[in-house]
Amino acid sequence: MKDKRILYVSSEVIPYLPETEISSMSFEAPKMVNNNGGQIRIFMPRYGNINERRHQLHEVIRLSGMNLVINDLDMPLIIKVASIPKERMQVYFIDNEDYFKRKAMYADEDGNYFKDNDERAIFFAKGVIETVKKLNWAPDIIHVHGWLASFLPLYLRNYYGNEPLFENSKIITSVYNQGFSGTLNEKVIDKVLYDGMEEENLEELKNPNYINLMKIAVKNSDAVIMGSEEISDELNNFIKAQNFPILPFQKPEDLEHSYLDFYENKVLESTEE
């Protein structure tokens, strides 16, 4: 992996949030690449339940300050950064007071999912891409984890399709059995259409449940990693129908070899031919 650039975009990462399959792999995968000579960047949302003082987050003024348009509204983008202790890995946090100040990740204390989770996901996707553009850092691979990050492949392929910085980037989506019940705001398709997307590419967003959100991410990716042992049959069959590399679920002892081999010999080889 020497000098390869891998961008990790995740809805959750340890040690900033509790351990789940997503937050754990979003730490382990970059650590493996980092330890094998690759260059990494990690992005996640700055939820209000992340303790900024304990984790020593600080704002990056030169990256903050732009506004992102979400459904006709200007929303300020704030970028914060922190270092994972002992790992020489930096994490960039996408922040906005309206979307991420509340003290929970996805749902209120009664378990009701936030009505603006769709806009939070769009803001996160755009915020990551705009920040990477400002860093002028062209990734070889963009590895997406978690449903709140699932709009990134769609936006990168369609909204930012002519952006030269990403023209050689390969997108991998990890699919997990960690979703949400019900659907996102049913107006999400209108908000994405507002950004000039073609409606024919958004069929799944007419019923924006977890499985359809992941289908949108998968079909705009170049490869998939099965992040959970059990995936719904519908999603499993959809993934298998794609004509691209798929890495099955891996046991912990096989992770490092399997992931690095998949990155280099399955995903990147098509770039270098």
Phi and psi restraints in degrees (value plus and minus 20) as a CYANA .aco file:
   2 LYS   PHI     -73.1   -33.1
   2 LYS   PSI     102.9   142.9
   3 ASP   PHI      47.0    87.0
   3 ASP   PSI     -17.5    22.5
   4 LYS   PHI     -91.2   -51.2
   4 LYS   PSI     124.4   164.4
   5 ARG   PHI    -126.2   -86.2
   5 ARG   PSI      99.7   139.7
   6 ILE   PHI    -138.6   -98.6
   6 ILE   PSI     103.3   143.3
   7 LEU   PHI    -119.3   -79.3
   7 LEU   PSI     101.0   141.0
   8 TYR   PHI    -122.9   -82.9
   8 TYR   PSI     105.4   145.4
   9 VAL   PHI    -142.3  -102.3
   9 VAL   PSI      92.9   132.9
  10 SER   PHI    -156.1  -116.1
  10 SER   PSI     128.0   168.0
  11 SER   PHI     -96.4   -56.4
  11 SER   PSI     -37.6     2.4
  12 GLU   PHI    -176.7  -136.7
  12 GLU   PSI     122.8   162.8
  13 VAL   PHI    -162.4  -122.4
  13 VAL   PSI     114.0   154.0
  14 ILE   PHI    -100.9   -60.9
  14 ILE   PSI     128.9   168.9
  15 PRO   PHI    -112.7   -72.7
  15 PRO   PSI      -7.8    32.2
  16 TYR   PHI    -101.7   -61.7
  16 TYR   PSI     -40.8    -0.8
  17 LEU   PHI    -157.0  -117.0
  17 LEU   PSI     143.5   183.5
  18 PRO   PHI     -77.7   -37.7
  18 PRO   PSI     138.0   178.0
  19 GLU   PHI     -96.0   -56.0
  19 GLU   PSI     104.6   144.6
  20 THR   PHI    -156.8  -116.8
  20 THR   PSI     156.1   196.1
  21 GLU   PHI     -78.0   -38.0
  21 GLU   PSI     -61.2   -21.2
  22 ILE   PHI     -88.8   -48.8
  22 ILE   PSI     -71.3   -31.3
  23 SER   PHI     -85.6   -45.6
  23 SER   PSI     -52.6   -12.6
  24 SER   PHI     -90.2   -50.2
  24 SER   PSI     -67.8   -27.8
  25 MET   PHI     -88.8   -48.8
  25 MET   PSI     -47.8    -7.8
  26 SER   PHI     -93.5   -53.5
  26 SER   PSI     -31.3     8.7
  27 PHE   PHI    -119.0   -79.0
  27 PHE   PSI     -65.7   -25.7
  28 GLU   PHI     -86.5   -46.5
  28 GLU   PSI     -62.7   -22.7
  29 ALA   PHI     -82.8   -42.8
  29 ALA   PSI     -70.2   -30.2
  30 PRO   PHI     -83.6   -43.6
  30 PRO   PSI     -53.4   -13.4
  31 LYS   PHI     -81.5   -41.5
  31 LYS   PSI     -61.9   -21.9
  32 MET   PHI     -82.0   -42.0
  32 MET   PSI     -64.7   -24.7
  33 VAL   PHI     -86.2   -46.2
  33 VAL   PSI     -63.8   -23.8
  34 ASN   PHI     -78.2   -38.2
  34 ASN   PSI     -61.4   -21.4
  35 ASN   PHI     -94.4   -54.4
  35 ASN   PSI     -31.9     8.1
  36 ASN   PHI    -133.3   -93.3
  36 ASN   PSI       6.5    46.5
  37 GLY   PHI      65.2   105.2
  37 GLY   PSI     -14.7    25.3
  38 GLY   PHI    -104.5   -64.5
  38 GLY   PSI     144.5   184.5
  39 GLN   PHI    -124.8   -84.8
  39 GLN   PSI     116.7   156.7
  40 ILE   PHI    -150.8  -110.8
  40 ILE   PSI     134.0   174.0
  41 ARG   PHI    -154.5  -114.5
  41 ARG   PSI     118.3   158.3
  42 ILE   PHI    -140.2  -100.2
  42 ILE   PSI     112.5   152.5
  43 PHE   PHI    -144.5  -104.5
  43 PHE   PSI     120.8   160.8
  44 MET   PHI    -171.3  -131.3
  44 MET   PSI     144.2   184.2
  45 PRO   PHI     -93.4   -53.4
  45 PRO   PSI     132.1   172.1
  46 ARG   PHI    -117.3   -77.3
  46 ARG   PSI      59.8    99.8
  47 TYR   PHI     -85.2   -45.2
  47 TYR   PSI     135.7   175.7
  48 GLY   PHI     -88.7   -48.7
  48 GLY   PSI     -34.7     5.3
  49 ASN   PHI    -109.6   -69.6
  49 ASN   PSI     -12.9    27.1
  50 ILE   PHI    -109.1   -69.1
  50 ILE   PSI     105.7   145.7
  51 ASN   PHI     -99.5   -59.5
  51 ASN   PSI      84.1   124.1
  52 GLU   PHI     -85.4   -45.4
  52 GLU   PSI     -57.3   -17.3
  53 ARG   PHI     -90.0   -50.0
  53 ARG   PSI     -66.6   -26.6
  54 ARG   PHI     -83.1   -43.1
  54 ARG   PSI     -59.5   -19.5
  55 HIS   PHI    -113.8   -73.8
  55 HIS   PSI     -17.4    22.6
  56 GLN   PHI      36.7    76.7
  56 GLN   PSI      29.3    69.3
  57 LEU   PHI     -96.3   -56.3
  57 LEU   PSI     121.2   161.2
  58 HIS   PHI    -161.5  -121.5
  58 HIS   PSI     130.1   170.1
  59 GLU   PHI     -94.1   -54.1
  59 GLU   PSI     121.2   161.2
  60 VAL   PHI    -120.0   -80.0
  60 VAL   PSI      78.5   118.5
  61 ILE   PHI     -80.1   -40.1
  61 ILE   PSI     -60.7   -20.7
  62 ARG   PHI     -87.3   -47.3
  62 ARG   PSI     -40.2    -0.2
  63 LEU   PHI    -118.1   -78.1
  63 LEU   PSI     -43.3    -3.3
  64 SER   PHI    -100.6   -60.6
  64 SER   PSI     154.2   194.2
  65 GLY   PHI      85.7   125.7
  65 GLY   PSI     -33.5     6.5
  66 MET   PHI    -107.9   -67.9
  66 MET   PSI     140.7   180.7
  67 ASN   PHI    -128.3   -88.3
  67 ASN   PSI     119.3   159.3
  68 LEU   PHI    -126.9   -86.9
  68 LEU   PSI     116.5   156.5
  69 VAL   PHI    -109.1   -69.1
  69 VAL   PSI      98.3   138.3
  70 ILE   PHI    -140.8  -100.8
  70 ILE   PSI      89.1   129.1
  71 ASN   PHI      33.7    73.7
  71 ASN   PSI      29.2    69.2
  72 ASP   PHI      55.9    95.9
  72 ASP   PSI     -13.9    26.1
  73 LEU   PHI    -133.2   -93.2
  73 LEU   PSI     118.1   158.1
  74 ASP   PHI    -102.3   -62.3
  74 ASP   PSI      98.6   138.6
  75 MET   PHI    -137.6   -97.6
  75 MET   PSI     100.0   140.0
  76 PRO   PHI     -85.4   -45.4
  76 PRO   PSI     117.2   157.2
  77 LEU   PHI    -122.1   -82.1
  77 LEU   PSI     104.5   144.5
  78 ILE   PHI    -135.9   -95.9
  78 ILE   PSI     112.6   152.6
  79 ILE   PHI    -132.3   -92.3
  79 ILE   PSI     107.2   147.2
  80 LYS   PHI    -139.3   -99.3
  80 LYS   PSI     141.8   181.8
  81 VAL   PHI    -162.3  -122.3
  81 VAL   PSI     130.9   170.9
  82 ALA   PHI    -169.9  -129.9
  82 ALA   PSI     141.0   181.0
  83 SER   PHI    -130.5   -90.5
  83 SER   PSI     115.4   155.4
  84 ILE   PHI     -95.1   -55.1
  84 ILE   PSI     101.8   141.8
  85 PRO   PHI     -75.1   -35.1
  85 PRO   PSI     118.7   158.7
  86 LYS   PHI      50.0    90.0
  86 LYS   PSI     -22.3    17.7
  87 GLU   PHI    -131.8   -91.8
  87 GLU   PSI     -24.3    15.7
  88 ARG   PHI      30.6    70.6
  88 ARG   PSI      21.3    61.3
  89 MET   PHI    -145.8  -105.8
  89 MET   PSI     109.3   149.3
  90 GLN   PHI    -116.5   -76.5
  90 GLN   PSI     125.6   165.6
  91 VAL   PHI    -140.8  -100.8
  91 VAL   PSI     110.5   150.5
  92 TYR   PHI    -117.9   -77.9
  92 TYR   PSI     114.7   154.7
  93 PHE   PHI    -131.8   -91.8
  93 PHE   PSI     106.7   146.7
  94 ILE   PHI    -107.9   -67.9
  94 ILE   PSI     102.7   142.7
  95 ASP   PHI    -151.2  -111.2
  95 ASP   PSI     130.4   170.4
  96 ASN   PHI    -181.6  -141.6
  96 ASN   PSI     110.5   150.5
  97 GLU   PHI     -79.3   -39.3
  97 GLU   PSI     -61.0   -21.0
  98 ASP   PHI     -87.4   -47.4
  98 ASP   PSI     -56.7   -16.7
  99 TYR   PHI    -112.7   -72.7
  99 TYR   PSI     -51.5   -11.5
 100 PHE   PHI    -145.4  -105.4
 100 PHE   PSI     -16.2    23.8
 101 LYS   PHI     -94.2   -54.2
 101 LYS   PSI     -49.5    -9.5
 102 ARG   PHI     -77.1   -37.1
 102 ARG   PSI     131.8   171.8
 103 LYS   PHI    -105.3   -65.3
 103 LYS   PSI      13.4    53.4
 104 ALA   PHI    -170.7  -130.7
 104 ALA   PSI     142.1   182.1
 105 MET   PHI    -101.9   -61.9
 105 MET   PSI     -78.5   -38.5
 106 TYR   PHI    -144.1  -104.1
 106 TYR   PSI     -41.2    -1.2
 107 ALA   PHI    -163.0  -123.0
 107 ALA   PSI     137.2   177.2
 108 ASP   PHI     -98.9   -58.9
 108 ASP   PSI    -199.1  -159.1
 109 GLU   PHI     -85.9   -45.9
 109 GLU   PSI     -36.4     3.6
 110 ASP   PHI    -112.7   -72.7
 110 ASP   PSI     -15.7    24.3
 111 GLY   PHI      65.4   105.4
 111 GLY   PSI     -12.7    27.3
 112 ASN   PHI    -102.7   -62.7
 112 ASN   PSI     106.3   146.3
 113 TYR   PHI     -88.0   -48.0
 113 TYR   PSI     121.4   161.4
 114 PHE   PHI     -82.7   -42.7
 114 PHE   PSI     116.0   156.0
 115 LYS   PHI     -86.7   -46.7
 115 LYS   PSI     -39.5     0.5
 116 ASP   PHI    -123.3   -83.3
 116 ASP   PSI       0.1    40.1
 117 ASN   PHI     -77.2   -37.2
 117 ASN   PSI     -51.2   -11.2
 118 ASP   PHI     -84.5   -44.5
 118 ASP   PSI     -65.4   -25.4
 119 GLU   PHI     -88.8   -48.8
 119 GLU   PSI     -54.2   -14.2
 120 ARG   PHI     -83.1   -43.1
 120 ARG   PSI     -59.7   -19.7
 121 ALA   PHI     -87.4   -47.4
 121 ALA   PSI     -61.2   -21.2
 122 ILE   PHI     -85.1   -45.1
 122 ILE   PSI     -64.2   -24.2
 123 PHE   PHI     -81.4   -41.4
 123 PHE   PSI     -62.3   -22.3
 124 PHE   PHI     -82.0   -42.0
 124 PHE   PSI     -67.4   -27.4
 125 ALA   PHI     -80.3   -40.3
 125 ALA   PSI     -69.9   -29.9
 126 LYS   PHI     -84.8   -44.8
 126 LYS   PSI     -60.0   -20.0
 127 GLY   PHI     -82.3   -42.3
 127 GLY   PSI     -62.3   -22.3
 128 VAL   PHI     -81.6   -41.6
 128 VAL   PSI     -69.9   -29.9
 129 ILE   PHI     -83.3   -43.3
 129 ILE   PSI     -64.0   -24.0
 130 GLU   PHI     -84.2   -44.2
 130 GLU   PSI     -57.1   -17.1
 131 THR   PHI     -90.1   -50.1
 131 THR   PSI     -61.6   -21.6
 132 VAL   PHI     -83.2   -43.2
 132 VAL   PSI     -55.9   -15.9
 133 LYS   PHI     -81.7   -41.7
 133 LYS   PSI     -63.7   -23.7
 134 LYS   PHI     -84.1   -44.1
 134 LYS   PSI     -55.4   -15.4
 135 LEU   PHI     -93.0   -53.0
 135 LEU   PSI     -36.5     3.5
 136 ASN   PHI      34.4    74.4
 136 ASN   PSI      26.2    66.2
 137 TRP   PHI    -137.2   -97.2
 137 TRP   PSI      84.6   124.6
 138 ALA   PHI    -106.9   -66.9
 138 ALA   PSI      90.3   130.3
 139 PRO   PHI     -99.8   -59.8
 139 PRO   PSI     123.1   163.1
 140 ASP   PHI     -94.8   -54.8
 140 ASP   PSI     -58.8   -18.8
 141 ILE   PHI    -152.4  -112.4
 141 ILE   PSI     120.6   160.6
 142 ILE   PHI    -137.5   -97.5
 142 ILE   PSI      97.4   137.4
 143 HIS   PHI    -131.9   -91.9
 143 HIS   PSI      96.8   136.8
 144 VAL   PHI    -124.1   -84.1
 144 VAL   PSI     112.9   152.9
 145 HIS   PHI    -150.1  -110.1
 145 HIS   PSI     107.4   147.4
 146 GLY   PHI      73.2   113.2
 146 GLY   PSI     126.9   166.9
 147 TRP   PHI     -88.0   -48.0
 147 TRP   PSI     -47.6    -7.6
 148 LEU   PHI     -88.6   -48.6
 148 LEU   PSI     -38.1     1.9
 149 ALA   PHI    -116.0   -76.0
 149 ALA   PSI     -17.9    22.1
 150 SER   PHI     -94.0   -54.0
 150 SER   PSI     -31.1     8.9
 151 PHE   PHI    -101.4   -61.4
 151 PHE   PSI     -31.9     8.1
 152 LEU   PHI     -80.9   -40.9
 152 LEU   PSI     -67.6   -27.6
 153 PRO   PHI     -78.8   -38.8
 153 PRO   PSI     -60.5   -20.5
 154 LEU   PHI     -80.5   -40.5
 154 LEU   PSI     -68.7   -28.7
 155 TYR   PHI     -88.9   -48.9
 155 TYR   PSI     -58.1   -18.1
 156 LEU   PHI     -85.9   -45.9
 156 LEU   PSI     -59.7   -19.7
 157 ARG   PHI     -98.1   -58.1
 157 ARG   PSI     -49.6    -9.6
 158 ASN   PHI    -130.6   -90.6
 158 ASN   PSI     -80.7   -40.7
 159 TYR   PHI     -88.7   -48.7
 159 TYR   PSI     -59.6   -19.6
 160 TYR   PHI    -127.6   -87.6
 160 TYR   PSI       5.5    45.5
 161 GLY   PHI     -79.8   -39.8
 161 GLY   PSI     -45.4    -5.4
 162 ASN   PHI    -122.6   -82.6
 162 ASN   PSI      -6.0    34.0
 163 GLU   PHI     -98.6   -58.6
 163 GLU   PSI      93.2   133.2
 164 PRO   PHI     -79.8   -39.8
 164 PRO   PSI     -48.8    -8.8
 165 LEU   PHI     -79.6   -39.6
 165 LEU   PSI     -49.9    -9.9
 166 PHE   PHI    -127.5   -87.5
 166 PHE   PSI     -10.2    29.8
 167 GLU   PHI     -83.6   -43.6
 167 GLU   PSI     -45.3    -5.3
 168 ASN   PHI    -127.3   -87.3
 168 ASN   PSI     -13.3    26.7
 169 SER   PHI     -95.8   -55.8
 169 SER   PSI     115.6   155.6
 170 LYS   PHI    -120.9   -80.9
 170 LYS   PSI     115.3   155.3
 171 ILE   PHI    -123.4   -83.4
 171 ILE   PSI     106.4   146.4
 172 ILE   PHI    -133.0   -93.0
 172 ILE   PSI     111.0   151.0
 173 THR   PHI    -129.8   -89.8
 173 THR   PSI     106.0   146.0
 174 SER   PHI    -108.6   -68.6
 174 SER   PSI     110.6   150.6
 175 VAL   PHI    -127.6   -87.6
 175 VAL   PSI     108.7   148.7
 176 TYR   PHI    -142.0  -102.0
 176 TYR   PSI     141.5   181.5
 177 ASN   PHI    -113.0   -73.0
 177 ASN   PSI      30.7    70.7
 178 GLN   PHI    -160.3  -120.3
 178 GLN   PSI      64.7   104.7
 179 GLY   PHI    -137.8   -97.8
 179 GLY   PSI    -158.2  -118.2
 180 PHE   PHI    -167.1  -127.1
 180 PHE   PSI     137.6   177.6
 181 SER   PHI    -110.1   -70.1
 181 SER   PSI     139.1   179.1
 182 GLY   PHI      52.2    92.2
 182 GLY   PSI    -169.5  -129.5
 183 THR   PHI    -153.2  -113.2
 183 THR   PSI     143.5   183.5
 184 LEU   PHI     -90.2   -50.2
 184 LEU   PSI     154.1   194.1
 185 ASN   PHI     -70.2   -30.2
 185 ASN   PSI     108.1   148.1
 186 GLU   PHI     -89.9   -49.9
 186 GLU   PSI     -29.4    10.6
 187 LYS   PHI    -107.4   -67.4
 187 LYS   PSI     -15.1    24.9
 188 VAL   PHI     -77.9   -37.9
 188 VAL   PSI     -56.0   -16.0
 189 ILE   PHI     -83.1   -43.1
 189 ILE   PSI     -57.0   -17.0
 190 ASP   PHI     -86.8   -46.8
 190 ASP   PSI     -55.5   -15.5
 191 LYS   PHI     -89.6   -49.6
 191 LYS   PSI     -55.2   -15.2
 192 VAL   PHI     -94.4   -54.4
 192 VAL   PSI     -59.3   -19.3
 193 LEU   PHI     -81.7   -41.7
 193 LEU   PSI     -52.9   -12.9
 194 TYR   PHI     -77.8   -37.8
 194 TYR   PSI     -49.3    -9.3
 195 ASP   PHI    -103.7   -63.7
 195 ASP   PSI      -9.6    30.4
 196 GLY   PHI      65.0   105.0
 196 GLY   PSI      -2.9    37.1
 197 MET   PHI     -92.6   -52.6
 197 MET   PSI     137.1   177.1
 198 GLU   PHI    -104.5   -64.5
 198 GLU   PSI     111.9   151.9
 199 GLU   PHI     -81.0   -41.0
 199 GLU   PSI     -51.9   -11.9
 200 GLU   PHI     -83.4   -43.4
 200 GLU   PSI     -40.2    -0.2
 201 ASN   PHI    -109.3   -69.3
 201 ASN   PSI     -19.2    20.8
 202 LEU   PHI    -142.0  -102.0
 202 LEU   PSI      -0.9    39.1
 203 GLU   PHI     -69.4   -29.4
 203 GLU   PSI     -62.8   -22.8
 204 GLU   PHI     -84.5   -44.5
 204 GLU   PSI     -46.2    -6.2
 205 LEU   PHI     -95.6   -55.6
 205 LEU   PSI     -24.7    15.3
 206 LYS   PHI     -88.4   -48.4
 206 LYS   PSI     -42.7    -2.7
 207 ASN   PHI    -152.5  -112.5
 207 ASN   PSI      63.0   103.0
 208 PRO   PHI     -99.8   -59.8
 208 PRO   PSI      41.6    81.6
 209 ASN   PHI    -108.4   -68.4
 209 ASN   PSI     159.3   199.3
 210 TYR   PHI     -79.9   -39.9
 210 TYR   PSI     -67.1   -27.1
 211 ILE   PHI     -81.9   -41.9
 211 ILE   PSI     -62.8   -22.8
 212 ASN   PHI     -88.9   -48.9
 212 ASN   PSI     -52.9   -12.9
 213 LEU   PHI     -83.5   -43.5
 213 LEU   PSI     -62.6   -22.6
 214 MET   PHI     -89.2   -49.2
 214 MET   PSI     -53.4   -13.4
 215 LYS   PHI     -81.9   -41.9
 215 LYS   PSI     -61.5   -21.5
 216 ILE   PHI     -80.6   -40.6
 216 ILE   PSI     -63.6   -23.6
 217 ALA   PHI     -84.5   -44.5
 217 ALA   PSI     -66.0   -26.0
 218 VAL   PHI     -81.8   -41.8
 218 VAL   PSI     -65.8   -25.8
 219 LYS   PHI     -92.8   -52.8
 219 LYS   PSI     -32.0     8.0
 220 ASN   PHI    -123.7   -83.7
 220 ASN   PSI      -6.1    33.9
 221 SER   PHI    -126.8   -86.8
 221 SER   PSI     151.1   191.1
 222 ASP   PHI    -124.9   -84.9
 222 ASP   PSI     -31.9     8.1
 223 ALA   PHI    -185.9  -145.9
 223 ALA   PSI     141.3   181.3
 224 VAL   PHI    -153.0  -113.0
 224 VAL   PSI     122.7   162.7
 225 ILE   PHI    -136.5   -96.5
 225 ILE   PSI     110.6   150.6
 226 MET   PHI     -99.3   -59.3
 226 MET   PSI      86.3   126.3
 227 GLY   PHI    -104.4   -64.4
 227 GLY   PSI     -36.4     3.6
 228 SER   PHI    -143.9  -103.9
 228 SER   PSI     133.0   173.0
 229 GLU   PHI     -90.0   -50.0
 229 GLU   PSI     -56.5   -16.5
 230 GLU   PHI    -129.9   -89.9
 230 GLU   PSI      98.7   138.7
 231 ILE   PHI    -143.6  -103.6
 231 ILE   PSI     126.2   166.2
 232 SER   PHI     -77.3   -37.3
 232 SER   PSI     127.0   167.0
 233 ASP   PHI     -78.1   -38.1
 233 ASP   PSI     -60.1   -20.1
 234 GLU   PHI     -81.0   -41.0
 234 GLU   PSI     -65.8   -25.8
 235 LEU   PHI     -90.3   -50.3
 235 LEU   PSI     -60.5   -20.5
 236 ASN   PHI     -77.8   -37.8
 236 ASN   PSI     -67.5   -27.5
 237 ASN   PHI     -86.3   -46.3
 237 ASN   PSI     -57.6   -17.6
 238 PHE   PHI     -83.0   -43.0
 238 PHE   PSI     -64.1   -24.1
 239 ILE   PHI     -84.5   -44.5
 239 ILE   PSI     -64.3   -24.3
 240 LYS   PHI     -84.2   -44.2
 240 LYS   PSI     -44.2    -4.2
 241 ALA   PHI     -98.5   -58.5
 241 ALA   PSI     -30.9     9.1
 242 GLN   PHI     -99.3   -59.3
 242 GLN   PSI     129.5   169.5
 243 ASN   PHI    -119.0   -79.0
 243 ASN   PSI      47.6    87.6
 244 PHE   PHI    -175.0  -135.0
 244 PHE   PSI     150.1   190.1
 245 PRO   PHI     -84.7   -44.7
 245 PRO   PSI     119.5   159.5
 246 ILE   PHI    -150.1  -110.1
 246 ILE   PSI     107.5   147.5
 247 LEU   PHI    -121.3   -81.3
 247 LEU   PSI      98.4   138.4
 248 PRO   PHI     -84.9   -44.9
 248 PRO   PSI     147.9   187.9
 249 PHE   PHI     -76.4   -36.4
 249 PHE   PSI     116.2   156.2
 250 GLN   PHI    -134.3   -94.3
 250 GLN   PSI     121.0   161.0
 251 LYS   PHI     -93.1   -53.1
 251 LYS   PSI     133.4   173.4
 252 PRO   PHI     -71.5   -31.5
 252 PRO   PSI     -60.1   -20.1
 253 GLU   PHI     -89.1   -49.1
 253 GLU   PSI     -38.1     1.9
 254 ASP   PHI    -120.9   -80.9
 254 ASP   PSI     -23.0    17.0
 255 LEU   PHI     -77.0   -37.0
 255 LEU   PSI     -73.8   -33.8
 256 GLU   PHI     -80.4   -40.4
 256 GLU   PSI     -72.7   -32.7
 257 HIS   PHI     -80.9   -40.9
 257 HIS   PSI     -65.7   -25.7
 258 SER   PHI     -84.3   -44.3
 258 SER   PSI     -66.3   -26.3
 259 TYR   PHI     -85.6   -45.6
 259 TYR   PSI     -67.2   -27.2
 260 LEU   PHI     -85.1   -45.1
 260 LEU   PSI     -59.1   -19.1
 261 ASP   PHI     -85.0   -45.0
 261 ASP   PSI     -61.2   -21.2
 262 PHE   PHI     -83.1   -43.1
 262 PHE   PSI     -67.0   -27.0
 263 TYR   PHI     -75.8   -35.8
 263 TYR   PSI     -73.0   -33.0
 264 GLU   PHI     -98.5   -58.5
 264 GLU   PSI     -63.1   -23.1
 265 ASN   PHI    -121.2   -81.2
 265 ASN   PSI     -32.5     7.5
 266 LYS   PHI    -132.1   -92.1
 266 LYS   PSI     -64.8   -24.8
 267 VAL   PHI    -108.2   -68.2
 267 VAL   PSI     -66.5   -26.5
 268 LEU   PHI    -102.4   -62.4
 268 LEU   PSI     -43.9    -3.9
 269 GLU   PHI     -80.1   -40.1
 269 GLU   PSI     -52.7   -12.7
 270 SER   PHI     -89.6   -49.6
 270 SER   PSI     -43.1    -3.1
 271 THR   PHI     -94.3   -54.3
 271 THR   PSI     -54.0   -14.0
 272 GLU   PHI    -111.9   -71.9
 272 GLU   PSI     -29.0    11.0
